[in-house]
Amino acid sequence: MKTVHSLIQRPWLAASLLAAMTTLSLPAMAGKTIDTIKTRGTLNCGVNTSLPGFSAADSQGNWSGLDVDVCKAVAATLLNDATKVKWTPLNASQRFAVLQAGEIDILSRNTTWTLNRDASLGLHFTGTTYYDGQGFMVTKKSKITSAKSLKGATVCVQSGTTTEKNLNDFSKMNKLNIKPVVFDTLEATNKAYFSGRCQAYTTDASGLASVRNKEAGNPDDHVILPDLISKEPLGPSVRRGDDEFFAIVKWVVFALIEAEEYGITQANVDQMKNSTDPVVLRILGASEDTGKLLGLDKEWAYRAIKAVGNYGEMFERNVGPKSTLKLPRGLNNQWNKGGLMYAPPVR
Amino acid sequence: MIPPGPPPPSRSRAWSWRSQAFRGLIYQILTLVLLVLAITYLMSNTFANMRTRGIQSGFDFFLQPAGFAIGESLFEFDSAQGYWVAYLVGLSNTLRVALIGIVLATVLGTLIGIGRLSNNLLVRGLCAVHVEVTRNIPLLLQLFMWYFAMTELLPSIEEPLRPMAHVFFSKNGLQYPLPEWSAGHWGTVVGLLAGVLAWRAWVRRAVHQFEATGQFRPARTHLTGVAMWLALTALGWLAGGAPGELSIPEVTEINVVGGGAVTPEYLTLLIGLSIYTSGYIAEVVRSGIQSVAYGQHEAAVALGLSRSAELRLVQLPQALRVIIPPLTSQHLNLIKNSSLAVAVGYPDLVSIGSTALNQTGRAIECIAVLMLCYLTLSLLTSAAMNLYNRRVRIQDR
């Protein structure tokens, strides 16, 4: 059963304190997270409150999106059922505290991988599922065509992100003197921008596309400027101290990426078990047992692919041409097609 | 008749296991030890957990450059300055909204509280509606209502209202020319303060005169006072070399920049907090006035005092003794409620604190500093109000 864990208005205050204070010592024991997940029967996954394409719930409470699919794939691998996930929608400012406190097992919430976060927050990023960059959205009416002409502009920002710092760096470097107006929720930020309070809205370019599509009265009235002012590799992260679980989340994503490279799809995954390609057979567990090394069974990757399709399918379905966002593949294409998606070999 | 009870227990100071004082002491020591143990346990557990999970801690980040810009600030802030300066900006923004909010809420609340006792049905009804509406809708919703109303209804930034030259009113808020700060303005500041003192002295003199002769012309006294204040300020400004640099809002291609500004975020918070708190203050004032014995009203009427003189000279001075303590807690509530600022995009202490938290990941440190700031602010407010309370309470003679 899926339950939507709704959090009250500003729980980060309590959460982050309670995170460290009330939980009893969780020793860094091998495989502990996996055992907990298996006994519990569900994977606890932290996602965005509402960012269509990455994570959003429909009217029946079914979650979908690229970030959501990562958790589904891990659930399929560990629990043999992609629906056994408990979703916890999180604000930008709550997410790390909730992961640290152990309320969720994976944080898959369009989160940028930075040194600061990787090194000092008690978590590990497991890889990149979407290569993004921070951009700006402006109204078509304003006739602004480049981020460099945002001199003296008021810009709407959501707090708790890397966005504020990037914006400041960009503004300083180009002497733009941009004034940020910072909100703590995505909803308030959207509302302020669309009511005309700010000349521009800034966040990751993918987020802009999602917001434009969902919130704008007429999406064509808003333009996403071509300039990207930062690198934003987005990916899932797990709590430190459990290398086995870390490795599983990491390799599930790699397997999904490699599946695309070798043409394994959700539809043909069963036929591919009879393939002659040794690489394909290895990924699907039809020859060597790669799962054993991860503490899993042979068909770990097969189940993940069967549940959500390969990375390319995830992309197309959620944010690519088949979705409403229609984002280009760009940097997120396979390495041999001009993109950055390069999975270490599953062998 | 009440039968004579047993003699009161002798309060002998002799030591005994059974002495009440001794047992009391033991219980107090026990409680204290348990409390200290509990806190020590929680703290050491926290730090142990943080270490095992590789979460770094410490206050050293306060000196590092903040690296983010702040939308509005009372003084110039550069992102290369440390986190502690950013916190100061947040604190000054909180004070800016809280202090003015307290004054507005008190004035509005007092008027509405008096209005609730009016003989006029319409005034009484409207004041009652105000109290019920403001007290019964959550503050966060009220703030959203004000903010979205304001951002929707204000004229767009491209086509601002221009009530006068160089004054703009739009979704940017109110933008107006502001004197550029220079050293010469210290003269103005000194003049301003001297003016306030002169005004006060003048009013005192008038009160003395009233007590001596019975002559009392409040309007004239205060007009002269204001004139003295303005004159001294102008004199100070001249003495400072009459600095005349103005920062004037300029229309750029996409925005209006420069000058002073009252942003919609600030206005929302100020209006929202003042109106919300005024509902509570109105009830405090009404109950205070009603606590004054009815005979006082009759006596005032018998003396031929007008309604306003009656309120000012008879009822309010007595009501104040009842009003001040609950009023203090309303003021404290207003200060604490200002922490909802980030919901409407105003960079107050909590907003800055949460940005710092997210950038550094030092949750416990950042929140501890926030709590300390609010605690200090609240205690200072309390202390000031207690001082005032001591002045207005009945003096035992």
Interface residues (C-beta under 8 A of the other chain):
Chain A: Q9 W12 L13 S16 L17 A19 A20 M21 T22 T23 L24 S25 L26 P27 A28 A92 S93 F96 A97 Q100 N116 R117 S120 L121 G122 S142 I144 S149 L150 K151 G152 A153 T154 C156 S159 G160 T161 E164 K165 L167 N168 D169 S171 K172 N177 I178 K179 P180 V181 V182 F183 D184 T185 A188 K191 A192 S195 G196 R197 Q199 R239 R240 G241
Chain B: L42 N45 T46 A48 N49 M50 T52 R53 G54 I55 Q56 G67 F68 A69 I70 G71 E72 S79 L140 F144 Y147 F148 T151 E152 S156 I157 K171 N172 T252 E253 I254 N255 V257 T263 P264 E265 V342 A343 V344 G345 P347 S351 S354 T355 L357 N358 Q359 T360 G361 A363 I364 I367
